[in-house]
Amino acid sequence: MKETVKRVRRMEALFDEASSILKDLEKSADRYEASAETFRALAEYLSGDWREDYEADERGEIPPRVKRGVLSQDGLYDLLEKEKELKERLGL
């Protein structure tokens, strides 16, 4: 009987953990599905106006107080590649 109780407690803990994981994954999947426009807009920016904005920043035309991580040499490209890899991993 002790082994049964021990096993049920362990499986219950695993059940709770798996439930939490799936709940979080479902929220993330919903959020990702809703973000298609975000990724599309970033990809268009990278292939369009990005270089102009990057060069403007290099000339000091963008004030220092403006957040501009999107202009980092590899940041945006790496982000879009990561999204592409994740889509391939998930078979999307």
C-alpha positions as CSV (number, residue, x, y, z in Angstrom):
1,M,0.0,0.0,0.0
2,K,2.8,2.4,0.8
3,E,4.3,2.0,-2.7
4,T,0.8,2.7,-4.2
5,V,0.4,5.9,-2.3
6,K,4.0,6.9,-3.1
7,R,3.4,6.2,-6.8
8,V,0.1,8.1,-6.9
9,R,1.7,11.1,-5.2
10,R,4.6,11.1,-7.8
11,M,2.2,10.7,-10.7
12,E,0.0,13.5,-9.3
13,A,3.0,15.8,-9.2
14,L,3.9,14.9,-12.8
15,F,0.3,15.4,-13.8
16,D,0.2,18.8,-12.2
17,E,3.5,19.7,-13.9
18,A,2.4,18.5,-17.3
19,S,-0.9,20.4,-17.0
20,S,0.9,23.6,-16.2
21,I,3.3,23.1,-19.1
22,L,0.5,22.5,-21.5
23,K,-1.5,25.5,-20.2
24,D,1.6,27.7,-20.7
25,L,2.2,26.2,-24.2
26,E,-1.4,26.8,-25.2
27,K,-1.2,30.5,-24.2
28,S,2.1,30.9,-26.0
29,A,0.7,29.1,-29.1
30,D,-2.3,31.4,-29.1
31,R,-0.1,34.5,-28.7
32,Y,2.2,33.3,-31.5
33,E,-0.7,32.6,-33.9
34,A,-1.9,36.1,-33.3
35,S,1.6,37.6,-34.0
36,A,1.8,36.7,-37.7
37,E,1.4,40.4,-38.7
38,T,4.2,41.3,-36.2
39,F,6.7,39.0,-37.9
40,R,5.6,39.9,-41.4
41,A,6.1,43.6,-40.6
42,L,9.5,43.0,-39.1
43,A,10.6,41.0,-42.2
44,E,9.4,43.7,-44.5
45,Y,11.2,46.3,-42.5
46,L,14.5,44.3,-42.7
47,S,14.2,44.0,-46.4
48,G,13.0,47.6,-46.9
49,D,13.6,50.6,-44.7
50,W,16.0,49.0,-42.2
51,R,19.2,50.0,-44.0
52,E,18.1,53.6,-44.3
53,D,17.3,53.8,-40.6
54,Y,20.5,52.0,-39.7
55,E,22.5,54.6,-41.7
56,A,20.6,57.5,-40.1
57,D,21.5,56.1,-36.7
58,E,25.2,55.8,-37.8
59,R,25.1,59.5,-38.8
60,G,23.7,60.3,-35.3
61,E,20.3,61.4,-36.6
62,I,18.4,59.3,-34.1
63,P,18.4,60.7,-30.6
64,P,20.2,58.6,-28.0
65,R,17.0,58.3,-25.9
66,V,15.3,56.4,-28.7
67,K,15.4,52.6,-28.2
68,R,16.9,51.1,-31.3
69,G,17.7,47.4,-30.7
70,V,16.0,46.7,-34.0
71,L,18.9,48.5,-35.7
72,S,21.6,46.2,-34.2
73,Q,23.7,44.6,-36.9
74,D,22.3,41.1,-36.3
75,G,19.5,41.5,-33.8
76,L,16.5,41.6,-36.2
77,Y,18.0,39.1,-38.6
78,D,18.7,36.6,-35.8
79,L,15.2,37.1,-34.4
80,L,13.6,36.3,-37.7
81,E,15.9,33.3,-38.2
82,K,14.9,32.0,-34.7
83,E,11.3,32.3,-35.6
84,K,11.9,30.4,-38.9
85,E,13.7,27.7,-37.0
86,L,10.9,27.4,-34.5
87,K,8.4,27.1,-37.3
88,E,10.4,24.3,-38.9
89,R,10.8,22.5,-35.5
90,L,7.0,22.7,-35.0
91,G,6.3,21.7,-38.6
92,L,4.5,24.9,-39.3
